[in-house]
Structure formats: C-alpha cells, structure tokens
Amino acid sequence: MSSLPIDLQFKKVEEMTAPEFDLYKTYPEASLRLLLGKRMVITPEIQNAILQHREKMDGSGFPAALSGHKISRLAQVVGIACRFDELAFDANSTLLRDPVAIFGKILEEKIAEPELIRPLINAFKRRQ
C-alpha cells in the first residue's frame, strides 16, 4: 500500500471515487514489485498471497479477477484479515462493530471460501 498516496491508504474502499479505486486496485502488484526491489527472498506462495489477497471467490476482485480455487488459501486468509481490518476499525484502531457481523459481511462479499470464514463466526459467537 505504500505505493499509494497517503490519503488513499487510509480511505475506506466504500468512500473512494472511481478514479481513486482504479488507482487502489494497482496496489497488490505495486507492493510486490516494491518488496522484490528490496531484494527480499519471497517464496512463490507469499508472492501469490500478496498478489491475490484482493481477489474474490466470484471473480469480482482484483487485480486479475481470479475466482474459486484459482485463489490460494493463504491469499484468502490474508484477504479475510485485510477486509476485517477495513470493516472493524476506525483511524484510531477503535473497534466499530461486532466481529460476528463483520465476518458475516465478509462471508456475503465472497472474500474467501465459506469454510475459512464460518469457524471465525462460530468462535466469536461462543465468546458472546
């Protein structure tokens, strides 16, 4: 995300204009290029997670519009965490919503396979 303008890095996806969102969609690839440029050893599995963590199971994600089993499990886990962070916290890291509701929304958005999300919902339900 460091390749994006600072004001865009902290803006909610739902609040972005179309041009801002188009720029935002470039960050997975730009982030990987940035890391590889630092001569870091990054396994292919981690590279895929970086590139694919914004994909969605129905193919509506970005940057490559991958769907289903074409998205690595690790990328799905990272995608769940990333979307949870966006939905759950404000700029001061204050929890805004109930985690069960947040994971329910992530399930609806088809961020990952349901079998990765449902255990999280169940775990937070038990805590209530």
Sequence and secondary structure as in RCSB ss.txt:
>XXXX:A:sequence
MSSLPIDLQFKKVEEMTAPEFDLYKTYPEASLRLLLGKRMVITPEIQNAILQHREKMDGSGFPAALSGHKISRLA
QVVGIACRFDELAFDANSTLLRDPVAIFGKILEEKIAEPELIRPLINAFKRRQ
>XXXX:A:secstr
 TTS HHHHTS GGG  HHHHHHHTTHHHHHHHHHHHTT    HHHHHHHHHTT  TTS  SSS   GGGS HHH
HHHHHHHHHHHHHB TT  B S HHHHHHHHHHTT S HHHHHHHHHHHHHH 
